[in-house]
Amino acid sequence: MTLRTLNVDEAASLLHIHPQTLMTRARSGVIPGCKVGRAWVFVESLLIEYLVTQSTLRVSVAGTQEETECRSTEEKTRPFGGSNSRQSGANLALYRSALGLPTNGRPKNSMIG
């Protein structure tokens, strides 16, 4: 079995990417290749295997994606939370009830007059 080796330009041409992109991905280990002395060497069969793997991943991911509904970016949303938040009467009653606070109106004056 004879393995064919490719230089950077040949490998980039095979993958249809720019040689600089190939170098970046090879250095990071994404694309299989090795540096022999000052030159990068790529094994053609490993690059083809890499393409097949990438193609298979794209097909399997595409089949599992769900369609998302389109949402308008112009939709107005009400602010919530933070110190500027105003509680409605019903929400305030639920909040006070959960904390065990009196739920009816204002607190009575505790001063004896």
Secondary structure, 3 states (H helix, E strand, C coil): CCCCEECHHHHHHHHCCCHHHHHHHHHHCCCCCEEECCEEEEEHHHHHHHHHHHHHHHHHHHHHCCCCCCCCCCCCCCCCCCCCCCCCHHHHHHHHHHCCCCCCCCCCCCCCC
